């Protein structure tokens, strides 16, 4: 089984916040470029780490909210955070640092159905903007 230190060591701090690996979702494929998936389940929300050909993607979510890109969640809770600040693609160490700095706000979002609904709308809007940039017609 893959561990957090193997996939995203910058996020080890979540273990001190009552997050633990969800063994049902862990997947490691050494024959496929070292691709891996790990979910760290926490009290109010979980973090999903996906490593694809060395690049790490991080999502945050829970049973009510579903999964959202961590960078969208961070932008939602703190409007001074931008994609440019996090990097394109987002840097895992930067994401971890910004998450730790905004931990209470992120926890509050996933604990409040109204905020979850607003996050879902925000994520849809950000995804639509991203897709329109990628698939822009000349």
C-alpha positions as CSV (number, residue, x, y, z in Angstrom):
1,X,0.0,0.0,0.0
2,X,1.2,3.5,-0.8
3,X,1.7,5.9,2.1
4,X,1.3,9.7,2.4
5,X,5.1,10.2,2.7
6,X,5.5,8.4,-0.6
7,X,3.0,10.4,-2.6
8,X,2.8,13.9,-0.9
9,X,5.2,14.3,2.1
10,X,4.4,18.0,2.4
11,X,0.9,17.0,3.7
12,X,2.2,14.8,6.6
13,X,0.8,17.4,9.0
14,X,-2.8,16.1,8.3
15,X,-1.9,13.0,10.3
16,X,-1.8,15.2,13.4
17,X,-5.3,16.5,12.6
18,X,-6.9,13.0,12.9
19,X,-6.6,12.1,9.2
20,X,-5.8,8.5,8.4
21,X,-5.4,6.5,5.2
22,X,-8.5,4.9,3.8
23,X,-7.1,1.5,2.8
24,X,-10.1,0.8,0.5
25,X,-9.1,3.5,-1.8
26,X,-5.3,3.2,-1.8
27,X,-3.9,2.1,-5.2
28,X,-0.3,1.9,-6.3
29,X,0.8,0.8,-9.7
30,X,4.6,0.6,-10.0
31,X,4.4,-0.8,-13.5
32,X,2.4,2.2,-14.6
33,X,5.0,5.0,-14.1
34,X,4.5,4.8,-10.3
35,X,0.9,6.1,-10.5
36,X,-0.9,6.0,-7.2
37,X,-4.1,7.1,-5.4
38,X,-4.4,7.6,-1.6
39,X,-7.4,9.1,0.3
40,X,-6.7,10.5,3.8
41,X,-10.0,10.6,5.7
42,X,-10.6,13.2,8.3
43,X,-13.4,14.3,10.6
44,X,-15.0,17.0,8.4
45,X,-13.4,16.3,5.0
46,X,-11.0,14.0,3.3
47,X,-8.1,14.6,1.0
48,X,-7.5,12.6,-2.2
49,X,-4.0,12.4,-3.6
50,X,-3.4,11.2,-7.1
51,X,0.0,10.8,-8.6
52,X,0.1,10.5,-12.4
53,X,3.5,10.1,-14.0
54,X,5.1,12.0,-11.2
55,X,2.6,14.9,-11.0
56,X,0.5,15.1,-7.8
57,X,-3.1,16.3,-7.8
58,X,-5.0,16.9,-4.6
59,X,-8.8,17.0,-4.1
60,X,-10.8,17.8,-1.0
61,X,-14.3,16.7,-0.2
62,X,-16.8,14.8,1.9
63,X,-19.9,12.7,1.3
64,X,-22.1,15.9,1.0
65,X,-19.8,18.0,-1.1
66,X,-18.2,15.4,-3.4
67,X,-14.6,16.0,-4.6
68,X,-13.2,19.4,-5.5
69,X,-9.8,20.5,-6.6
70,X,-7.9,21.6,-3.5
71,X,-6.8,24.8,-5.3
72,X,-10.5,25.7,-5.9
73,X,-11.3,25.1,-2.2
74,X,-8.4,27.3,-1.2
75,X,-9.4,30.0,-3.6
76,X,-13.0,29.8,-2.3
77,X,-12.0,30.3,1.3
78,X,-9.4,33.0,0.7
79,X,-9.9,35.2,-2.4
80,X,-6.4,36.5,-2.2
81,X,-5.2,33.0,-3.3
82,X,-4.9,32.7,-7.1
83,X,-3.9,30.0,-9.5
84,X,-0.7,32.0,-10.2
85,X,0.1,31.8,-6.5
86,X,-0.4,28.1,-6.4
87,X,1.4,27.4,-9.7
88,X,0.1,25.8,-13.0
89,X,-0.1,23.0,-12.4
90,X,-0.4,23.6,-8.6
91,X,2.7,22.7,-6.6
92,X,2.0,20.1,-3.9
93,X,4.3,21.9,-1.3
94,X,2.6,25.2,-2.0
95,X,-0.8,23.6,-1.7
96,X,0.1,22.0,1.6
97,X,1.5,25.3,3.0
98,X,-1.6,27.3,2.0
99,X,-4.0,24.6,3.3
100,X,-2.3,24.6,6.7
101,X,-2.6,28.4,6.8
102,X,-6.3,28.3,5.9
103,X,-7.1,25.0,7.8
104,X,-9.9,26.5,10.0
105,X,-11.7,28.1,7.0
106,X,-11.5,24.9,4.9
107,X,-12.9,22.9,7.9
108,X,-15.7,25.4,8.3
109,X,-16.7,25.1,4.6
110,X,-17.1,21.3,4.8
111,X,-19.0,21.6,8.1
112,X,-21.7,24.0,6.7
113,X,-24.2,22.8,4.0
114,X,-24.7,26.4,2.8
115,X,-21.0,26.9,2.3
116,X,-20.7,23.5,0.6
117,X,-23.4,24.6,-1.8
118,X,-21.6,27.8,-2.5
119,X,-18.3,25.9,-3.0
120,X,-20.0,23.6,-5.5
121,X,-21.2,26.6,-7.5
122,X,-17.7,28.2,-7.3
123,X,-16.0,24.9,-8.5
124,X,-18.4,24.6,-11.4
125,X,-17.7,28.2,-12.5
126,X,-13.9,27.7,-12.2
127,X,-14.1,24.4,-14.1
128,X,-16.2,26.1,-16.9
129,X,-13.6,28.9,-17.1
130,X,-10.8,26.4,-17.3
131,X,-12.5,24.4,-20.0
132,X,-13.3,27.5,-22.1
133,X,-9.6,28.5,-21.9
134,X,-8.5,25.1,-23.0
135,X,-11.1,24.6,-25.8
136,X,-11.4,28.2,-27.0
137,X,-12.6,28.4,-30.5
138,X,-10.7,30.8,-32.7
